[in-house]
Amino acid sequence: MNNIRQFSSKEDIQEQACLWISRLDRGLHDEEKVILDEWLGESNAHRQALLDAANLWDDMSVLNELSGLFPQPRRTSKRESTSNRVMWSLAATFFVAAVALSVIVQRTWFDSAPQYASVSEKVQTTVGEQKNVTLADGSKLHLNTNSIVTVDFSSNARNVVLLRGEAHFEVAHDKSRPFSVTAGNNTVTAVGTAFNMQYVNDDAFELVVTEGKVLVKDRFSIASNDLLFGKKPITEEGLLMFAGEKATVKGKVEARENLSQNDIDDDLAWQQGMIVFKGEPLEAVLAEIGRYTPVRFNISDDNLRKRRVAGYFRVGDIDGLLSALKSSFNIDYEKVTENSIQLSVAKS
């Protein structure tokens, strides 16, 4: 699980296209227009990727920018024209027309679509509690222990904020209303997908994409010379992540990696009331167990803190955990109070 993901050329192109569309959405500088023109001219795959990304964004301002980049070809004499120029002009014209048709069709559908009622709600769990909730749009929310989310749905957007803890989302498909989950300074936007988010500290979360793809974006960026002006919104640039990928997100996507299906199942075992450990230090194991119970563990031996533990444990089953630690890992325990347990190396 520690392998850093190596991007394939196709995925790299998709991410570049997504980046260009986000820049088109906020408007290109002259230098950027030249760079984009050169990038599009390098490969048909680049043009197709940009078309796909434009469909994802579904914004007329993007179409206007594309039209400016690809004007209709002027008439030229046969001597002045070359086969390459003709092919490029036709491709550019077709590209803009395809984007226009796609956006028009989607806009027409949206205009005739029913208007959704606004919905606002708050869902939370206490320590050791889990909840399964079907949201107003049909999306499924599975909330883990000691977690809070707020939900705000309108006629054109579905916004969720993960305030604390961990949640898994199975997103109902609705292209006219993006489904976005904000955690800290990042927003994860779903494209007909399923994904899991868990805070690992106050300003970072772990993201696992279990189905489809998501777009991860920075919400804010603060430069040293902007501190007097508070948080400054940045451009809508982001990074696509695909099914089977996991990453830590803290402003930027870090430690991105591929997961096997078994790894994904282990990460999501909490949904079946289980926790899986694969050789983590005892100190880390107890910290994870502590998310599900008010019981706290004390370890006086530094070497014991580092002892590796592996196995499947049922959420909230403290007696079962203590029994397994004693029988399989030679660790003794003493219940000091109802919610305090002292651990030590078992005497031979």
Stockholm file with secondary structure:
# STOCKHOLM 1.0

chainA/1-348         MNNIRQFSSKEDIQEQACLWISRLDRGLHDEEKVILDEWLGESNAHRQALLDAANLWDDMSVLNELSGLFPQPRRTSKRESTSNRVMWSLAATFFVAAVALSVIVQRTWFDSAPQYASVSEKVQTTVGEQKNVTLADGSKLHLNTNSIVTVDFSSNARNVVLLRGEAHFEVAHDKSRPFSVTAGNNTVTAVGTAFNMQYVNDDAFELVVTEGKVLVKDRFSIASNDLLFGKKPITEEGLLMFAGEKATVKGKVEARENLSQNDIDDDLAWQQGMIVFKGEPLEAVLAEIGRYTPVRFNISDDNLRKRRVAGYFRVGDIDGLLSALKSSFNIDYEKVTENSIQLSVAKS
#=GR chainA/1-348 SS CCCCCCCCHHHHHHHHHHHHHHHHHHCCCHHHHHHHHHHHHHCHHHHHHHHHHHHHHCCHHHHHHHHHHSCCCCCCCTTTCCHHHHHHHHHHHHHHHHHHHHHHHHHHHHHHSCCCCCEEEEEECCTTCCEEEECTTSCEEEECTTCEEEEEECSSCEEEEEEESEEEEECCCCTTSCEEEEETTEEEEESSCEEEEEEEETTEEEEEEEESEEEEEESEECCGGGGGGCCEECCSCEEEEETTEEEEESSSEEEEEECCHHHHHHHTGGGGTEEEEEEEEHHHHHHHHGGGCSCEEEECCHHHHTCEEEEEEETTCHHHHHHHHHHHHCEEEEEEETTEEEEEECCC
#=GC SS_cons         CCCCCCCCHHHHHHHHHHHHHHHHHHCCCHHHHHHHHHHHHHCHHHHHHHHHHHHHHCCHHHHHHHHHHSCCCCCCCTTTCCHHHHHHHHHHHHHHHHHHHHHHHHHHHHHHSCCCCCEEEEEECCTTCCEEEECTTSCEEEECTTCEEEEEECSSCEEEEEEESEEEEECCCCTTSCEEEEETTEEEEESSCEEEEEEEETTEEEEEEEESEEEEEESEECCGGGGGGCCEECCSCEEEEETTEEEEESSSEEEEEECCHHHHHHHTGGGGTEEEEEEEEHHHHHHHHGGGCSCEEEECCHHHHTCEEEEEEETTCHHHHHHHHHHHHCEEEEEEETTEEEEEECCC
//
